[in-house]
Amino acid sequence: MTYVEYKQLNPFQRFAHNFKKLIVNAPRAVANFFKAVGRAIVKFFTGIGKGFKNYGTTFVKGDWATKLSYLIFGIGDIHKGKYYKGILFFLTEVLYVLYMVFFGWTYLRDFTTLGTVETHMEFVNGIIPKKVYGDNSMLILLYSVLSIVITIVVFAVYIANIKDAYRHQVMRAEGGKPTSLKQDVRDFLDGKYHITLLSFPVLMIGIFNILPLIFMILIAFTSYDKTHMPPGTLFTWVGLDNFASLFDVVHSARRARTFIDLTQWTLIWAVVATFSNYILGMIFALMINKKGIKLKALWRTLFVITIAVPQFVSLLLMNQMLQTNGAVNVLLSEITGQNVQIQFFNTSAFMARMTVIIVNCWVGIPYTILSMSGILMNIPEDLYESARIDGAGPVKTFTKITLPYMIFVTTPQLITQFVGNINNFNVIFLLTGGGPTTEQYYQAGQTDILVTWLFNLTMNSQDYGLAAAIGILVFIVCATLSLIVYNSSKSMKDEEAFS
């Protein structure tokens, strides 16, 4: 279709054309995504190859101090006069060796088995029972991960020590000399101040985010559940068994059915919740910002007040109001003169899911209204004036100016909301608790989404390995969809379109 033919289509035809184009291009976008991942992997291993090459080249060209730095950290810097840095490198090596000898290796040697000696009872003198604790799989896994991460960090320091030694060797050969401690401190407070500021946050992210994330990923490949709870019993590596049980409709039919059904409902919920809030919020924002509407500040204030009430309070209140004997049924009984007992949550999965979607609009639309109002107020008025001069009516102005502008600006927000709704724990848990319950699902109700099912698995049945596997799959889905949609959007391809 040519550009002229496209421009002659009405808005509905354009939507159908663009939707068809999206569906047709989706496989290509997925293929490009995995090609990019493949290129990144190739680049990673190419970088490793270059690193080994530079490692050997530096050793060949280095003097005796640089060569000795391959075994003893800091010798090259100390020999070239960079005393404080050489001492820090040397202390890093000493502390690492002491850590591994007296602590790290104790756990790291059992990393492949996660322990072999179980807690058992022994009898002192053949009479007095005594409980003897064996290996603790949890501590073995945790401290092994810590030791591996520390080893990676020390390896980075090791490479930096070699590069620094060779750099100072070249500097001395060219007649220069290393900078002093005072000069380096001044530099880190001036030209390299960004490194000084970011060092502590990066360290905290590594301790409180990266380490737990690695630990949880590894849990997905173990048999850690209520029957394998350390220190009483051991758990071990099971490979991909937890992932396989989510798709094995023969041997793990209940788990597989739960995962497949809840995945379908999670995606439906995320799409409907995202676009219902987006579309309705856009409509309300257009109504409030329309010229001639009075008391605009009042309407915006009312929606701000709605946001000011904590979401969990609104959800718990809605939960009580929609119970069998809640305020809604009591009010309907008073109006109709009959005993109305609508079961919003307890019997019908369809009714419960529809109720969840409607209540989510109540707590989500105000956020969209505020963001849309800000966008509407920033659309250049010149665009509307030019459209009116050209004879465009309200509908054409909306489809040609307002809607494209809003979609262009809010595409990242839409992606964020979609991912947020996939992981929207509060609305489901506080409103329905996952109900109505069913025996066909494994530790889940009919309104549970994957993240609330994950919560039930960890808190109710202590099935930590399965829960970790679900968490990994949710992350893969969210990351893949987010990257594909964002990289295909005009917001990423043409950043200057509305500037």
C-alpha positions as CSV (number, residue, x, y, z in Angstrom):
1,M,0.0,0.0,0.0
2,T,1.4,3.4,-1.0
3,Y,1.5,6.4,1.3
4,V,-1.3,8.2,-0.6
5,E,-3.6,5.1,-0.4
6,Y,-2.9,4.8,3.3
7,K,-3.9,8.5,3.8
8,Q,-7.2,7.9,2.0
9,L,-8.3,5.2,4.5
10,N,-10.6,6.1,7.4
11,P,-9.4,5.7,11.0
12,F,-10.9,2.2,11.4
13,Q,-9.3,1.0,8.2
14,R,-6.0,2.4,9.3
15,F,-6.3,0.6,12.6
16,A,-7.0,-2.7,10.8
17,H,-4.1,-2.1,8.4
18,N,-1.7,-1.3,11.3
19,F,-2.9,-4.2,13.4
20,K,-2.4,-6.6,10.4
21,K,1.0,-5.1,9.8
22,L,1.9,-5.7,13.5
23,I,0.8,-9.3,13.3
24,V,2.7,-9.9,10.1
25,N,5.8,-8.2,11.4
26,A,5.7,-10.0,14.8
27,P,7.7,-13.1,13.7
28,R,10.3,-10.9,12.1
29,A,10.6,-8.8,15.3
30,V,11.0,-12.0,17.4
31,A,13.6,-13.3,15.0
32,N,15.5,-9.9,15.1
33,F,15.3,-10.1,18.9
34,F,16.9,-13.5,19.0
35,K,19.4,-12.5,16.3
36,A,20.4,-9.5,18.6
37,V,20.8,-11.9,21.5
38,G,23.0,-14.2,19.3
39,R,25.1,-11.3,18.3
40,A,25.5,-10.3,21.9
41,I,26.6,-13.8,22.8
42,V,29.1,-13.9,19.9
43,K,30.5,-10.5,20.9
44,F,30.8,-11.7,24.5
45,F,32.9,-14.7,23.6
46,T,34.9,-12.7,21.1
47,G,35.7,-10.2,23.9
48,I,36.9,-13.2,26.0
49,G,39.1,-14.3,23.2
50,K,40.6,-10.9,22.9
51,G,41.1,-10.8,26.6
52,F,43.1,-14.0,26.6
53,K,45.2,-12.6,23.7
54,N,46.0,-9.4,25.5
55,Y,46.7,-11.5,28.7
56,G,49.5,-13.4,26.8
57,T,50.8,-10.3,25.0
58,T,51.1,-8.3,28.2
59,F,53.1,-11.2,29.8
60,V,55.5,-11.4,26.9
61,K,56.1,-7.7,26.7
62,G,56.2,-7.1,30.5
63,D,59.3,-6.7,32.6
64,W,60.0,-9.0,35.6
65,A,57.8,-6.9,38.0
66,T,54.9,-7.0,35.5
67,K,55.4,-10.8,35.1
68,L,55.5,-11.3,38.8
69,S,52.2,-9.4,39.1
70,Y,50.6,-12.4,37.4
71,L,51.2,-14.3,40.7
72,I,51.4,-11.6,43.4
73,F,49.0,-8.7,43.1
74,G,50.5,-5.2,43.2
75,I,54.2,-6.0,42.7
76,G,54.3,-4.2,39.4
77,D,52.8,-1.0,40.9
78,I,55.1,-1.1,43.9
79,H,58.1,-1.5,41.7
80,K,57.0,1.5,39.5
81,G,56.4,3.7,42.6
82,K,52.6,3.4,42.8
83,Y,52.9,2.2,46.4
84,Y,49.5,2.7,47.9
85,K,47.7,1.1,44.9
86,G,50.2,-1.8,44.9
87,I,49.6,-2.4,48.6
88,L,45.8,-2.3,48.1
89,F,46.1,-4.9,45.3
90,F,48.3,-7.1,47.5
91,L,45.9,-6.9,50.5
92,T,43.1,-7.9,48.2
93,E,44.9,-11.1,47.3
94,V,45.8,-11.8,50.9
95,L,42.3,-11.3,52.2
96,Y,40.8,-13.4,49.4
97,V,43.2,-16.3,50.1
98,L,42.4,-16.1,53.8
99,Y,38.7,-16.0,53.1
100,M,38.8,-19.0,50.8
101,V,41.0,-21.1,53.1
102,F,39.1,-20.5,56.3
103,F,35.5,-20.0,55.0
104,G,34.7,-20.0,51.3
105,W,36.2,-23.3,50.3
106,T,34.3,-25.1,53.2
107,Y,31.1,-24.4,51.4
108,L,32.3,-24.2,47.8
109,R,33.6,-27.8,47.8
110,D,30.0,-29.0,48.4
111,F,28.4,-26.8,45.8
112,T,28.0,-29.7,43.3
113,T,26.1,-31.9,45.8
114,L,24.7,-29.3,48.2
115,G,25.6,-31.5,51.0
116,T,25.8,-35.3,51.7
117,V,25.5,-35.7,55.5
118,E,21.9,-35.5,56.8
119,T,20.8,-34.5,60.3
120,H,20.5,-37.7,62.3
121,M,20.3,-39.1,65.8
122,E,23.2,-40.7,67.6
123,F,23.3,-42.3,71.0
124,V,25.9,-41.3,73.5
125,N,27.2,-44.4,75.3
126,G,24.5,-46.3,73.4
127,I,21.8,-44.8,75.7
128,I,21.4,-41.0,75.6
129,P,20.0,-39.8,72.2
130,K,21.7,-36.8,70.7
131,K,20.7,-34.9,67.6
132,V,23.7,-34.4,65.2
133,Y,23.2,-31.7,62.6
134,G,24.6,-32.5,59.1
135,D,25.1,-30.4,56.1
136,N,22.9,-27.3,55.5
137,S,22.0,-27.2,51.8
138,M,20.7,-23.6,52.2
139,L,24.0,-22.3,53.6
140,I,26.1,-24.3,51.2
141,L,24.2,-22.7,48.2
142,L,24.1,-19.2,49.7
143,Y,27.8,-19.0,50.7
144,S,28.9,-20.8,47.5
145,V,27.1,-18.1,45.5
146,L,28.8,-15.4,47.7
147,S,32.2,-17.1,47.2
148,I,31.7,-17.3,43.4
149,V,30.7,-13.6,43.2
150,I,33.7,-12.6,45.4
151,T,36.0,-14.7,43.1
152,I,34.7,-12.9,40.0
153,V,35.3,-9.5,41.7
154,V,38.8,-10.6,42.7
155,F,39.5,-11.8,39.2
156,A,38.5,-8.4,37.9
157,V,40.9,-6.9,40.4
158,Y,43.6,-9.3,39.2
159,I,43.2,-8.2,35.6
160,A,43.2,-4.5,36.7
161,N,46.4,-5.2,38.6
162,I,48.1,-6.6,35.5
163,K,46.9,-3.8,33.2
164,D,48.0,-1.2,35.8
165,A,51.5,-2.8,36.1
166,Y,52.0,-2.8,32.3
167,R,50.6,0.8,31.9
168,H,53.0,2.1,34.5
169,Q,55.8,0.1,32.9
170,V,55.1,1.9,29.6
171,M,54.7,5.2,31.4
172,R,58.2,4.8,33.0
173,A,59.7,3.8,29.7
174,E,58.4,7.0,28.1
175,G,59.9,9.1,30.9
176,G,56.7,9.7,32.9
177,K,55.9,8.7,36.5
178,P,52.8,7.5,38.3
179,T,50.4,9.9,39.9
180,S,50.5,10.4,43.6
181,L,47.7,9.5,46.1
182,K,46.9,13.2,46.5
183,Q,46.5,13.6,42.7
184,D,44.3,10.5,42.5
185,V,42.1,11.7,45.4
186,R,41.7,15.1,43.7
187,D,40.9,13.4,40.4
188,F,38.1,11.3,42.1
189,L,36.7,14.4,43.5
190,D,36.7,16.2,40.2
191,G,37.0,14.5,36.8
192,K,36.0,11.1,38.1
193,Y,33.5,12.3,40.6
194,H,30.8,10.2,39.0
195,I,32.7,7.1,39.9
196,T,32.9,8.2,43.5
197,L,29.2,8.9,43.7
198,L,28.1,5.7,42.0
199,S,30.5,3.3,43.9
200,F,28.4,2.9,47.0
201,P,25.0,2.5,45.2
202,V,26.5,-0.1,42.9
203,L,27.9,-1.9,45.9
204,M,24.5,-1.9,47.6
205,I,22.8,-3.1,44.4
206,G,25.3,-6.0,44.2
207,I,24.7,-7.0,47.8
208,F,20.9,-6.6,48.0
209,N,19.8,-7.2,44.4
210,I,22.4,-9.2,42.4
211,L,23.3,-11.7,45.0
212,P,19.6,-12.6,46.0
213,L,18.7,-12.7,42.3
214,I,21.5,-15.3,41.5
215,F,20.5,-17.2,44.6
216,M,16.8,-17.4,43.5
217,I,17.7,-18.4,40.0
218,L,19.7,-21.3,41.3
219,I,16.9,-22.3,43.7
220,A,14.8,-23.0,40.5
221,F,17.1,-25.9,39.7
222,T,16.9,-27.6,43.1
223,S,14.4,-29.8,44.9
224,Y,13.9,-27.2,47.7
225,D,10.4,-27.8,49.1
226,K,8.6,-28.7,52.3
227,T,10.0,-32.3,52.2
228,H,13.5,-31.0,51.7
229,M,13.9,-28.3,54.3
230,P,17.4,-27.7,55.8
231,P,18.8,-28.2,58.3
232,G,16.6,-31.2,58.9
233,T,16.9,-32.6,55.4
234,L,19.0,-31.8,52.4
235,F,17.9,-30.6,48.9
236,T,19.9,-31.2,45.8
237,W,20.2,-30.2,42.1
238,V,17.3,-31.5,39.9
239,G,18.2,-29.7,36.7
240,L,15.2,-28.6,34.6
241,D,12.7,-30.8,36.5
242,N,10.8,-27.9,38.0
243,F,10.4,-26.3,34.6
244,A,9.4,-29.6,33.0
245,S,6.7,-30.1,35.6
246,L,5.0,-26.9,34.4
247,F,4.5,-28.4,30.9
248,D,4.2,-32.1,31.6
249,V,0.5,-32.8,31.2
250,V,1.0,-36.5,31.7
251,H,3.0,-36.9,34.9
252,S,2.3,-33.4,36.5
253,A,-1.1,-32.8,35.0
254,R,-2.4,-30.6,37.8
255,R,0.6,-28.4,37.9
256,A,0.7,-28.1,34.1
257,R,-3.0,-27.3,33.9
258,T,-2.6,-24.7,36.6
259,F,0.4,-23.1,34.9
260,I,-1.2,-23.0,31.4
261,D,-4.6,-21.7,32.6
262,L,-3.1,-19.1,34.9
263,T,-0.7,-18.0,32.1
264,Q,-3.6,-17.4,29.8
265,W,-5.6,-15.5,32.5
266,T,-2.5,-13.5,33.4
267,L,-2.0,-12.3,29.8
268,I,-5.7,-11.6,29.3
269,W,-5.8,-9.7,32.6
270,A,-2.6,-7.7,31.8
271,V,-3.9,-6.7,28.3
272,V,-7.5,-5.8,29.5
273,A,-6.3,-4.0,32.7
274,T,-3.7,-2.0,30.8
275,F,-5.9,-0.9,27.9
276,S,-9.1,-0.3,29.9
277,N,-7.2,2.1,32.2
278,Y,-5.4,3.7,29.2
279,I,-8.5,4.2,27.0
280,L,-10.9,5.2,29.8
281,G,-8.3,7.5,31.3
282,M,-7.7,9.1,27.9
283,I,-11.4,9.7,27.5
284,F,-11.8,11.3,30.9
285,A,-8.7,13.4,30.4
286,L,-10.0,14.7,27.0
287,M,-13.4,15.5,28.7
288,I,-11.7,17.4,31.6
289,N,-9.3,19.3,29.3
290,K,-11.9,20.2,26.7
291,K,-12.5,23.9,26.2
292,G,-15.6,25.1,27.8
293,I,-15.6,22.6,30.7
294,K,-16.0,24.4,34.0
295,L,-14.3,23.6,37.3
296,K,-11.4,21.8,35.7
297,A,-9.3,22.2,38.8
298,L,-12.0,20.6,40.9
299,W,-12.2,17.5,38.7
300,R,-8.4,17.1,38.7
301,T,-8.4,17.5,42.5
302,L,-11.0,14.8,43.0
303,F,-8.9,12.3,41.0
304,V,-5.8,13.3,43.0
305,I,-7.7,12.6,46.2
306,T,-8.6,9.2,44.8
307,I,-4.9,8.5,44.3
308,A,-4.0,9.9,47.8
309,V,-5.9,7.1,49.4
310,P,-3.5,4.1,49.6
311,Q,-4.4,1.5,47.1
312,F,-4.5,-1.4,49.6
313,V,-7.1,0.6,51.7
314,S,-9.3,1.0,48.6
315,L,-9.0,-2.7,47.7
316,L,-9.7,-4.0,51.2
317,L,-12.7,-1.7,51.4
318,M,-14.0,-3.0,48.0
319,N,-13.4,-6.5,49.2
320,Q,-15.7,-5.9,52.2
321,M,-18.3,-4.0,50.2
322,L,-18.6,-6.8,47.6
323,Q,-19.0,-9.7,50.0
324,T,-22.3,-11.6,50.2
325,N,-23.5,-9.5,53.1
326,G,-21.5,-6.5,52.1
327,A,-22.7,-2.9,51.5
328,V,-23.4,-3.4,47.8
329,N,-25.8,-6.3,48.3
330,V,-27.4,-4.6,51.3
331,L,-28.0,-1.4,49.2
332,L,-29.4,-3.5,46.3
333,S,-31.7,-5.3,48.8
334,E,-33.0,-2.0,50.1
335,I,-33.6,-0.6,46.6
336,T,-35.4,-3.8,45.3
337,G,-37.1,-4.8,48.5
338,Q,-35.7,-8.4,48.0
339,N,-32.8,-10.3,49.5
340,V,-30.1,-9.7,47.0
341,Q,-27.0,-11.8,47.5
342,I,-24.8,-11.4,44.4
343,Q,-21.7,-13.6,44.6
344,F,-19.0,-11.4,43.2
345,F,-16.1,-13.6,44.4
346,N,-17.2,-17.0,45.6
347,T,-18.8,-19.0,42.9
348,S,-18.3,-17.8,39.3
349,A,-14.8,-17.4,37.9
350,F,-16.1,-15.1,35.2
351,M,-17.9,-12.9,37.7
352,A,-14.9,-12.7,39.9
353,R,-12.5,-11.8,37.1
354,M,-14.9,-9.2,35.7
355,T,-15.2,-7.7,39.2
356,V,-11.4,-7.6,39.5
357,I,-11.1,-5.8,36.1
358,I,-13.8,-3.2,37.0
359,V,-12.3,-2.5,40.4
360,N,-8.8,-2.1,38.9
361,C,-10.3,0.6,36.7
362,W,-11.3,2.4,39.8
363,V,-7.8,2.4,41.3
364,G,-5.9,2.8,38.0
365,I,-7.8,5.3,35.9
366,P,-6.9,8.4,38.0
367,Y,-3.2,7.8,37.4
368,T,-3.8,7.7,33.6
369,I,-6.0,10.8,33.8
370,L,-3.2,12.9,35.5
371,S,-0.5,11.7,33.0
372,M,-2.8,12.3,30.0
373,S,-3.7,15.7,31.3
374,G,-0.1,16.7,31.4
375,I,0.5,15.4,27.9
376,L,-2.6,17.2,26.5
377,M,-1.5,20.5,28.0
378,N,1.9,20.1,26.3
379,I,0.7,19.4,22.7
380,P,1.6,22.6,20.7
381,E,-1.5,24.7,20.0
382,D,-0.1,25.5,16.6
383,L,-0.8,22.0,15.4
384,Y,-4.5,22.4,16.2
385,E,-4.7,25.8,14.6
386,S,-3.1,24.5,11.4
387,A,-5.5,21.6,11.4
388,R,-8.5,23.9,11.8
389,I,-7.3,26.1,9.0
390,D,-7.0,23.1,6.7
391,G,-10.6,22.2,7.5
392,A,-10.1,19.3,9.9
393,G,-13.0,18.5,12.3
394,P,-12.8,17.3,15.9
395,V,-12.6,13.6,14.9
396,K,-9.8,14.1,12.3
397,T,-7.9,16.4,14.7
398,F,-8.1,13.7,17.4
399,T,-7.0,10.8,15.0
400,K,-4.3,12.9,13.3
401,I,-2.8,14.9,16.2
402,T,-4.0,14.0,19.7
403,L,-4.0,10.2,19.5
404,P,-0.6,9.8,17.6
405,Y,1.0,12.3,20.0
406,M,-0.3,10.6,23.1
407,I,0.6,7.1,21.9
408,F,4.1,8.3,20.9
409,V,4.7,9.8,24.3
410,T,3.1,7.1,26.4
411,T,4.4,3.9,24.7
412,P,7.1,3.4,27.4
413,Q,4.4,4.0,30.0
414,L,2.1,1.4,28.4
415,I,4.9,-1.2,28.4
416,T,5.6,-0.4,32.1
417,Q,1.9,-0.7,33.0
418,F,1.6,-4.0,31.1
419,V,4.5,-5.5,32.9
420,G,3.2,-4.0,36.2
421,N,-0.2,-5.7,35.6
422,I,1.5,-9.0,34.9
423,N,3.0,-8.7,38.4
424,N,0.0,-6.8,39.9
425,F,-0.1,-8.7,43.2
426,N,-2.1,-6.2,45.2
427,V,-5.3,-6.1,43.2
428,I,-5.7,-9.9,43.0
429,F,-4.5,-10.8,46.5
430,L,-6.3,-8.0,48.5
431,L,-9.6,-8.1,46.5
432,T,-10.3,-11.8,45.9
433,G,-7.4,-13.7,47.5
434,G,-7.3,-15.8,44.3
435,G,-10.8,-17.1,44.7
436,P,-13.0,-18.8,43.9
437,T,-11.1,-21.9,44.9
438,T,-11.0,-25.0,42.7
439,E,-9.6,-28.5,43.2
440,Q,-8.5,-28.6,39.6
441,Y,-5.6,-26.1,40.3
442,Y,-2.5,-26.8,42.4
443,Q,-2.3,-24.2,45.2
444,A,-4.2,-21.6,43.2
445,G,-7.6,-20.1,42.7
446,Q,-9.4,-19.1,39.5
447,T,-8.5,-15.4,39.7
448,D,-4.9,-16.0,40.7
449,I,-2.2,-14.7,38.3
450,L,1.2,-16.2,38.1
451,V,2.7,-13.9,40.7
452,T,0.0,-14.6,43.3
453,W,0.4,-18.3,42.6
454,L,4.1,-18.0,43.2
455,F,3.3,-16.3,46.5
456,N,1.0,-19.2,47.5
457,L,3.6,-21.8,46.6
458,T,6.2,-20.2,48.8
459,M,3.9,-19.3,51.8
460,N,1.4,-22.2,51.8
461,S,3.2,-25.2,50.4
462,Q,6.9,-24.2,50.7
463,D,7.5,-25.3,47.1
464,Y,10.4,-22.9,46.6
465,G,12.0,-24.6,43.6
466,L,8.8,-24.5,41.6
467,A,8.1,-20.9,42.6
468,A,11.5,-19.8,41.5
469,A,11.0,-21.5,38.2
470,I,7.8,-19.6,37.7
471,G,9.5,-16.4,38.6
472,I,12.2,-17.0,35.9
473,L,9.6,-17.7,33.2
474,V,7.6,-14.6,34.2
475,F,10.8,-12.5,33.9
476,I,11.6,-14.0,30.4
477,V,8.1,-13.3,29.1
478,C,8.1,-9.7,30.5
479,A,11.6,-8.9,29.3
480,T,11.0,-10.4,25.8
481,L,7.7,-8.7,25.2
482,S,9.0,-5.3,26.6
483,L,12.1,-5.3,24.4
484,I,10.2,-6.4,21.2
485,V,7.4,-3.9,21.6
486,Y,9.6,-1.0,22.6
487,N,12.1,-1.6,19.8
488,S,9.3,-1.8,17.3
489,S,7.6,1.4,18.5
490,K,7.9,4.9,17.0
491,S,9.1,6.2,20.3
492,M,12.3,4.3,19.9
493,K,12.7,4.5,16.1
494,D,11.9,8.2,15.7
495,E,12.6,10.1,18.9
496,E,12.4,13.5,17.2
497,A,9.0,12.9,15.6
498,F,7.1,15.4,17.8
499,S,9.9,17.6,18.9
